């Protein structure tokens, strides 16, 4: 039986096409032209004597054989990255880029202001902070670290809760002057709110207003939490925001303090085969320490590793 020995560059480019879903997307990520991508894919298919993509007027669709190969190439990629870091020597300062994926609000209103401290202790690490409205797949290398308000599913993932934050209702003084200040939770039914566009919500964990008010009257809706914050600043309505937004700095007034009991857990996801790389370990430790300082888990929290 003949030995099939695919070229690593062909496999690497195939994996990028599988992740991007298009030749153009892979070409942009790899900084090569379409013909180069096509040539490598064709050579891989010739080597294994099987198509890895089906092509039609809608684009590329990965085949069953292609999906089978992906898991092996991802493992090879993880080993190659680990080897590269190991050859750099443990005595060297952690360096390189680390991509952190998370939701827009926690990224822009909290984490972006914290990463400056990481730069002081690890100047050779470059953080790429990517915002998203859906799950980023760490095992597909869409991110090195993913922070979410839910525990993601997936193979070869290390998933741990690292913090818990409360949410509060806020309103602008101008709104309260015009509509009055709610005195209890029942009083909220006569007020207007800024919230998410319900049919555009990608993650049910952000449906936090529904836990306080049934069928709230919505005067402003947006898929962006930051847009909701600014709408509330202009007296468009009451808004529910995580404590990490620090809405008071924007002039908003907290309402019914102590009477609203809505909380969310922050989960951190890292690929098991990459979590001990010096650059990634440095960032995960920084995130754990920072979030534990500001939004610690309750003592009763269970640490889950999958």
ZADRENTOR-109078 format. One record per residue (C-alpha): y negated, z negated, x; residue number from 0; residue in three letters. Coordinates in steps of 0.02 Angstrom, whole numbers, plus 50000, padded with zeros to 5 digits. Each point is the difference from the previous one (the first is absolute). Layout:
! residues N
SITE / Y / Z / X / NUM / ala
...
This chain:
! residues 306
SITE / 50000 / 50000 / 50000 / 0 / unk
SITE / 49831 / 50050 / 50071 / 1 / unk
SITE / 49872 / 49864 / 50038 / 2 / unk
SITE / 49835 / 50012 / 49904 / 3 / unk
SITE / 49858 / 49941 / 50110 / 4 / unk
SITE / 49830 / 50019 / 49914 / 5 / unk
SITE / 49842 / 50003 / 50104 / 6 / unk
SITE / 49897 / 49840 / 49986 / 7 / unk
SITE / 49837 / 50096 / 49976 / 8 / unk
SITE / 50078 / 50096 / 49856 / 9 / unk
SITE / 50054 / 49835 / 49920 / 10 / unk
SITE / 49831 / 49919 / 50029 / 11 / unk
SITE / 49908 / 50144 / 49919 / 12 / unk
SITE / 50126 / 50006 / 49857 / 13 / unk
SITE / 49967 / 49815 / 49965 / 14 / unk
SITE / 49813 / 50029 / 49993 / 15 / unk
SITE / 50022 / 50144 / 49878 / 16 / unk
SITE / 50115 / 49892 / 49893 / 17 / unk
SITE / 49867 / 49864 / 49996 / 18 / unk
SITE / 49854 / 50117 / 49969 / 19 / unk
SITE / 50088 / 50109 / 49874 / 20 / unk
SITE / 49911 / 50156 / 50066 / 21 / unk
SITE / 49995 / 50102 / 50159 / 22 / unk
SITE / 49811 / 49987 / 49999 / 23 / unk
SITE / 50001 / 49811 / 49989 / 24 / unk
SITE / 50123 / 49987 / 50143 / 25 / unk
SITE / 49901 / 50125 / 50103 / 26 / unk
SITE / 49840 / 49897 / 49979 / 27 / unk
SITE / 50087 / 49838 / 50048 / 28 / unk
SITE / 50083 / 50076 / 50152 / 29 / unk
SITE / 49850 / 50109 / 50046 / 30 / unk
SITE / 50100 / 50160 / 50011 / 31 / unk
SITE / 49997 / 50162 / 49899 / 32 / unk
SITE / 50111 / 50048 / 49853 / 33 / unk
SITE / 50102 / 50124 / 50100 / 34 / unk
SITE / 50051 / 49864 / 50123 / 35 / unk
SITE / 50057 / 49888 / 49859 / 36 / unk
SITE / 50097 / 50142 / 49918 / 37 / unk
SITE / 50084 / 50047 / 50164 / 38 / unk
SITE / 50063 / 49823 / 50031 / 39 / unk
SITE / 50065 / 49982 / 49822 / 40 / unk
SITE / 50089 / 50168 / 50012 / 41 / unk
SITE / 50080 / 49951 / 50165 / 42 / unk
SITE / 50059 / 49835 / 49929 / 43 / unk
SITE / 50078 / 50086 / 49849 / 44 / unk
SITE / 50085 / 50125 / 50114 / 45 / unk
SITE / 50067 / 49860 / 50111 / 46 / unk
SITE / 50076 / 49900 / 49857 / 47 / unk
SITE / 50045 / 50157 / 49901 / 48 / unk
SITE / 49921 / 49930 / 49843 / 49 / unk
SITE / 49829 / 50007 / 49916 / 50 / unk
SITE / 49897 / 49839 / 50005 / 51 / unk
SITE / 49869 / 50066 / 49879 / 52 / unk
SITE / 50004 / 50114 / 49849 / 53 / unk
SITE / 49849 / 50111 / 49979 / 54 / unk
SITE / 49928 / 50065 / 49836 / 55 / unk
SITE / 49829 / 50040 / 49926 / 56 / unk
SITE / 49966 / 49812 / 49982 / 57 / unk
SITE / 50027 / 49966 / 50184 / 58 / unk
SITE / 50132 / 49909 / 50101 / 59 / unk
SITE / 50138 / 49890 / 49928 / 60 / unk
SITE / 50113 / 49901 / 50115 / 61 / unk
SITE / 50186 / 50034 / 49979 / 62 / unk
SITE / 50141 / 49874 / 49989 / 63 / unk
SITE / 50042 / 50037 / 50181 / 64 / unk
SITE / 49818 / 49975 / 50047 / 65 / unk
SITE / 49995 / 49829 / 49914 / 66 / unk
SITE / 50158 / 49951 / 50092 / 67 / unk
SITE / 49923 / 50046 / 50167 / 68 / unk
SITE / 49836 / 49907 / 49966 / 69 / unk
SITE / 50076 / 49826 / 50013 / 70 / unk
SITE / 50077 / 50040 / 50169 / 71 / unk
SITE / 49842 / 50078 / 50069 / 72 / unk
SITE / 49897 / 49850 / 49942 / 73 / unk
SITE / 50117 / 49885 / 50094 / 74 / unk
SITE / 49985 / 50110 / 50154 / 75 / unk
SITE / 49811 / 49997 / 49984 / 76 / unk
SITE / 49997 / 49810 / 49987 / 77 / unk
SITE / 50109 / 49986 / 50156 / 78 / unk
SITE / 49888 / 50122 / 50094 / 79 / unk
SITE / 49845 / 49900 / 49956 / 80 / unk
SITE / 50084 / 49837 / 50051 / 81 / unk
SITE / 50058 / 50077 / 50164 / 82 / unk
SITE / 49825 / 50063 / 50037 / 83 / unk
SITE / 49927 / 49826 / 49974 / 84 / unk
SITE / 50139 / 49919 / 50102 / 85 / unk
SITE / 49972 / 50119 / 50146 / 86 / unk
SITE / 49817 / 49950 / 49997 / 87 / unk
SITE / 50053 / 49828 / 50059 / 88 / unk
SITE / 49986 / 49834 / 49910 / 89 / unk
SITE / 49870 / 49943 / 50127 / 90 / unk
SITE / 49876 / 50129 / 49938 / 91 / unk
SITE / 49870 / 49963 / 49867 / 92 / unk
SITE / 50048 / 50064 / 49826 / 93 / unk
SITE / 49922 / 50170 / 49972 / 94 / unk
SITE / 50003 / 50148 / 49883 / 95 / unk
SITE / 49960 / 50034 / 49819 / 96 / unk
SITE / 50069 / 49900 / 49854 / 97 / unk
SITE / 49983 / 50068 / 49824 / 98 / unk
SITE / 49976 / 49868 / 49865 / 99 / unk
SITE / 50014 / 50060 / 49821 / 100 / unk
SITE / 49940 / 49899 / 49850 / 101 / unk
SITE / 49895 / 50006 / 49842 / 102 / unk
SITE / 49817 / 50049 / 50003 / 103 / unk
SITE / 49928 / 49831 / 49949 / 104 / unk
SITE / 50087 / 49889 / 50126 / 105 / unk
SITE / 49974 / 50131 / 50136 / 106 / unk
SITE / 49813 / 50027 / 49973 / 107 / unk
SITE / 49943 / 49829 / 49939 / 108 / unk
SITE / 50107 / 49891 / 50112 / 109 / unk
SITE / 50104 / 50074 / 50140 / 110 / unk
SITE / 49870 / 50121 / 50068 / 111 / unk
SITE / 49890 / 49852 / 50039 / 112 / unk
SITE / 50139 / 49906 / 50089 / 113 / unk
SITE / 50069 / 50130 / 50119 / 114 / unk
SITE / 49851 / 49979 / 50116 / 115 / unk
SITE / 50078 / 49836 / 50057 / 116 / unk
SITE / 50161 / 50090 / 50043 / 117 / unk
SITE / 49903 / 50121 / 50109 / 118 / unk
SITE / 49934 / 49854 / 50103 / 119 / unk
SITE / 50174 / 49936 / 50040 / 120 / unk
SITE / 50090 / 50169 / 50008 / 121 / unk
SITE / 49871 / 50130 / 50054 / 122 / unk
SITE / 50132 / 50134 / 50032 / 123 / unk
SITE / 50067 / 49997 / 49823 / 124 / unk
SITE / 49922 / 50124 / 49878 / 125 / unk
SITE / 50022 / 49958 / 49816 / 126 / unk
SITE / 50007 / 50138 / 49870 / 127 / unk
SITE / 49963 / 49919 / 49832 / 128 / unk
SITE / 50062 / 50116 / 49862 / 129 / unk
SITE / 49962 / 49967 / 49816 / 130 / unk
SITE / 50118 / 50053 / 49862 / 131 / unk
SITE / 50032 / 49977 / 49814 / 132 / unk
SITE / 50189 / 50008 / 50019 / 133 / unk
SITE / 50139 / 49938 / 50113 / 134 / unk
SITE / 49997 / 50064 / 50179 / 135 / unk
SITE / 50174 / 50024 / 50072 / 136 / unk
SITE / 50016 / 49911 / 50165 / 137 / unk
SITE / 50176 / 50068 / 50025 / 138 / unk
SITE / 49926 / 50175 / 49990 / 139 / unk
SITE / 49864 / 49955 / 50126 / 140 / unk
SITE / 49858 / 50023 / 49876 / 141 / unk
SITE / 49939 / 49835 / 50072 / 142 / unk
SITE / 50057 / 49877 / 50132 / 143 / unk
SITE / 49954 / 49851 / 49891 / 144 / unk
SITE / 49978 / 49997 / 49811 / 145 / unk
SITE / 49911 / 49859 / 49907 / 146 / unk
SITE / 50029 / 49996 / 49813 / 147 / unk
SITE / 49997 / 49888 / 49847 / 148 / unk
SITE / 50185 / 50031 / 49969 / 149 / unk
SITE / 50158 / 50000 / 50109 / 150 / unk
SITE / 50044 / 50183 / 50037 / 151 / unk
SITE / 50177 / 50065 / 49995 / 152 / unk
SITE / 50076 / 50103 / 50139 / 153 / unk
SITE / 50127 / 50005 / 50140 / 154 / unk
SITE / 49974 / 49915 / 50169 / 155 / unk
SITE / 49844 / 49907 / 49943 / 156 / unk
SITE / 49942 / 49825 / 50043 / 157 / unk
SITE / 49903 / 49939 / 49847 / 158 / unk
SITE / 49917 / 49828 / 49999 / 159 / unk
SITE / 49868 / 49913 / 49895 / 160 / unk
SITE / 49854 / 49948 / 50112 / 161 / unk
SITE / 49868 / 49936 / 49879 / 162 / unk
SITE / 49947 / 49970 / 49821 / 163 / unk
SITE / 49827 / 50027 / 49927 / 164 / unk
SITE / 49925 / 49949 / 49833 / 165 / unk
SITE / 49896 / 50113 / 49889 / 166 / unk
SITE / 49840 / 49952 / 49909 / 167 / unk
SITE / 49885 / 50069 / 49867 / 168 / unk
SITE / 49824 / 50047 / 50055 / 169 / unk
SITE / 49842 / 50062 / 49919 / 170 / unk
SITE / 49824 / 50044 / 50052 / 171 / unk
SITE / 49860 / 49880 / 49950 / 172 / unk
SITE / 49920 / 50143 / 49901 / 173 / unk
SITE / 50159 / 50022 / 49898 / 174 / unk
SITE / 50011 / 49814 / 49963 / 175 / unk
SITE / 49817 / 49995 / 49950 / 176 / unk
SITE / 50028 / 50143 / 49877 / 177 / unk
SITE / 50171 / 49948 / 49931 / 178 / unk
SITE / 50015 / 49814 / 50035 / 179 / unk
SITE / 50121 / 49906 / 50110 / 180 / unk
SITE / 50178 / 49979 / 49934 / 181 / unk
SITE / 50041 / 49817 / 49975 / 182 / unk
SITE / 50190 / 50017 / 49988 / 183 / unk
SITE / 50137 / 50131 / 50010 / 184 / unk
SITE / 49996 / 50031 / 49813 / 185 / unk
SITE / 49815 / 50043 / 50015 / 186 / unk
SITE / 50043 / 50150 / 50110 / 187 / unk
SITE / 50052 / 50103 / 49848 / 188 / unk
SITE / 49817 / 50032 / 49958 / 189 / unk
SITE / 49955 / 50062 / 50175 / 190 / unk
SITE / 50011 / 50169 / 50088 / 191 / unk
SITE / 50093 / 50035 / 50161 / 192 / unk
SITE / 50011 / 50116 / 50149 / 193 / unk
SITE / 50182 / 50038 / 50043 / 194 / unk
SITE / 50126 / 50131 / 50052 / 195 / unk
SITE / 50036 / 50163 / 49910 / 196 / unk
SITE / 50164 / 49948 / 49920 / 197 / unk
SITE / 50092 / 50167 / 50006 / 198 / unk
SITE / 49952 / 50026 / 50183 / 199 / unk
SITE / 50067 / 49833 / 50062 / 200 / unk
SITE / 50134 / 50033 / 50130 / 201 / unk
SITE / 50047 / 49818 / 50030 / 202 / unk
SITE / 50027 / 49882 / 49854 / 203 / unk
SITE / 49955 / 49851 / 50110 / 204 / unk
SITE / 49815 / 50044 / 49978 / 205 / unk
SITE / 50007 / 49979 / 49811 / 206 / unk
SITE / 49933 / 49825 / 50027 / 207 / unk
SITE / 49867 / 50001 / 49864 / 208 / unk
SITE / 50137 / 50019 / 49869 / 209 / unk
SITE / 50065 / 49828 / 50050 / 210 / unk
SITE / 49837 / 49921 / 49942 / 211 / unk
SITE / 49934 / 50106 / 49856 / 212 / unk
SITE / 50103 / 50092 / 49870 / 213 / unk
SITE / 49930 / 50174 / 49963 / 214 / unk
SITE / 49835 / 49972 / 50092 / 215 / unk
SITE / 49849 / 50102 / 49950 / 216 / unk
SITE / 49971 / 50115 / 50149 / 217 / unk
SITE / 49823 / 50062 / 50032 / 218 / unk
SITE / 50043 / 50075 / 50170 / 219 / unk
SITE / 50164 / 50062 / 50074 / 220 / unk
SITE / 50041 / 50064 / 50174 / 221 / unk
SITE / 50152 / 50025 / 50110 / 222 / unk
SITE / 49898 / 49916 / 50138 / 223 / unk
SITE / 49983 / 49811 / 50010 / 224 / unk
SITE / 49842 / 50021 / 50103 / 225 / unk
SITE / 49924 / 50109 / 49864 / 226 / unk
SITE / 50039 / 49864 / 49874 / 227 / unk
SITE / 49913 / 49873 / 50111 / 228 / unk
SITE / 49842 / 50104 / 50011 / 229 / unk
SITE / 50004 / 50035 / 49813 / 230 / unk
SITE / 50006 / 49813 / 49968 / 231 / unk
SITE / 49853 / 49978 / 50118 / 232 / unk
SITE / 49900 / 50116 / 49888 / 233 / unk
SITE / 50043 / 49891 / 49849 / 234 / unk
SITE / 50127 / 50123 / 49928 / 235 / unk
SITE / 50118 / 49858 / 49956 / 236 / unk
SITE / 50109 / 49859 / 50063 / 237 / unk
SITE / 50122 / 50045 / 50138 / 238 / unk
SITE / 50157 / 49918 / 50066 / 239 / unk
SITE / 50011 / 50003 / 50189 / 240 / unk
SITE / 50110 / 49926 / 50136 / 241 / unk
SITE / 49924 / 49856 / 50097 / 242 / unk
SITE / 50005 / 50105 / 50159 / 243 / unk
SITE / 49863 / 50110 / 49926 / 244 / unk
SITE / 49879 / 49853 / 50022 / 245 / unk
SITE / 49902 / 50065 / 49852 / 246 / unk
SITE / 49869 / 49862 / 50014 / 247 / unk
SITE / 49926 / 50090 / 50151 / 248 / unk
SITE / 49956 / 50143 / 49882 / 249 / unk
SITE / 49909 / 49885 / 49880 / 250 / unk
SITE / 50139 / 49982 / 49873 / 251 / unk
SITE / 50029 / 49832 / 49914 / 252 / unk
SITE / 50177 / 49928 / 49980 / 253 / unk
SITE / 50049 / 49958 / 49821 / 254 / unk
SITE / 50118 / 49871 / 49926 / 255 / unk
SITE / 50041 / 49933 / 50172 / 256 / unk
SITE / 50161 / 49900 / 49996 / 257 / unk
SITE / 50051 / 50066 / 49829 / 258 / unk
SITE / 50066 / 50169 / 50058 / 259 / unk
SITE / 50169 / 49990 / 50086 / 260 / unk
SITE / 50041 / 50173 / 50063 / 261 / unk
SITE / 50071 / 50024 / 50175 / 262 / unk
SITE / 50081 / 50135 / 50104 / 263 / unk
SITE / 50110 / 49992 / 50155 / 264 / unk
SITE / 49964 / 50108 / 50152 / 265 / unk
SITE / 50157 / 50078 / 50071 / 266 / unk
SITE / 50014 / 50075 / 50175 / 267 / unk
SITE / 50126 / 50138 / 50034 / 268 / unk
SITE / 50052 / 50059 / 50174 / 269 / unk
SITE / 50144 / 50110 / 50059 / 270 / unk
SITE / 50134 / 49887 / 50073 / 271 / unk
SITE / 50026 / 50111 / 50152 / 272 / unk
SITE / 49815 / 50003 / 50043 / 273 / unk
SITE / 49938 / 49826 / 49956 / 274 / unk
SITE / 50023 / 49930 / 50176 / 275 / unk
SITE / 49904 / 50136 / 50089 / 276 / unk
SITE / 49856 / 49911 / 50087 / 277 / unk
SITE / 49860 / 50095 / 49912 / 278 / unk
SITE / 50076 / 49978 / 49827 / 279 / unk
SITE / 50049 / 49819 / 50030 / 280 / unk
SITE / 49822 / 49962 / 50055 / 281 / unk
SITE / 49929 / 50070 / 49838 / 282 / unk
SITE / 50128 / 49918 / 49886 / 283 / unk
SITE / 49968 / 49832 / 50082 / 284 / unk
SITE / 49813 / 50025 / 49980 / 285 / unk
SITE / 50020 / 50043 / 49816 / 286 / unk
SITE / 50114 / 49852 / 49967 / 287 / unk
SITE / 49883 / 49878 / 50086 / 288 / unk
SITE / 49843 / 50070 / 49918 / 289 / unk
SITE / 50070 / 50003 / 49823 / 290 / unk
SITE / 50085 / 49830 / 50019 / 291 / unk
SITE / 49832 / 49929 / 50053 / 292 / unk
SITE / 49907 / 50067 / 49849 / 293 / unk
SITE / 50132 / 50019 / 49864 / 294 / unk
SITE / 50151 / 49893 / 50047 / 295 / unk
SITE / 50163 / 50006 / 49906 / 296 / unk
SITE / 50042 / 49846 / 49896 / 297 / unk
SITE / 50128 / 49883 / 50077 / 298 / unk
SITE / 50127 / 50050 / 49870 / 299 / unk
SITE / 49993 / 50185 / 50045 / 300 / unk
SITE / 50165 / 50076 / 50052 / 301 / unk
SITE / 50002 / 50114 / 50152 / 302 / unk
SITE / 50102 / 50153 / 49955 / 303 / unk
SITE / 50069 / 50118 / 50130 / 304 / unk
SITE / 50086 / 50158 / 49947 / 305 / unk
